[in-house]
Amino acid sequence: MESATVLSISIAALVIGITAFSIYLSFGPPSVELNDPFEDHED
């Protein structure tokens, strides 16, 4: 493989991995610990 192909696949895999991890933190089991500032200060 050419080095440009390997580099682009590596960058794409990194971006997809970061996106998947962010979705997991936002909607998965760790999301129980997150606070919603709008719910804390409703009038």
N, C-alpha and C positions, 0 to 999 in steps of 0.2 A: 504494500500500500504506500501511497505517497504520504509524505509528512503532513501536507495540508489536509488530507482526508482524515488522518488520525487525529490531528488537532481539532478539526471541526466536530468530529464524533465525540471527542473528549469534552469539549466545551458544551455540546448539546446534552451529554449525559450528566454533567455537573449541574446545568440549569434545571433539568428535569428532576434530579435528585433534591436540589434545594427547594423546588416547588412542591414536590411530594412531601418533604419533611415539614414545610410550612403548613400545608393542608392538614397533615397529621396533628401538628401542635394546635391548630385552630379548631378542629372539629373532633379530634380523637379524645382518648381518656385524659391527657394532660390539660384539656380545656376546662376542666372542672375548677382549676386553680385560678383561671383568668377572671378579672373583675371588669364589669361594664360600668364605666363612670357615669353614663346617662341613667342607669337604674339606681345608682347610689344617691343621686341628687334630684330625683323627681319631686315635683311640688304637688 
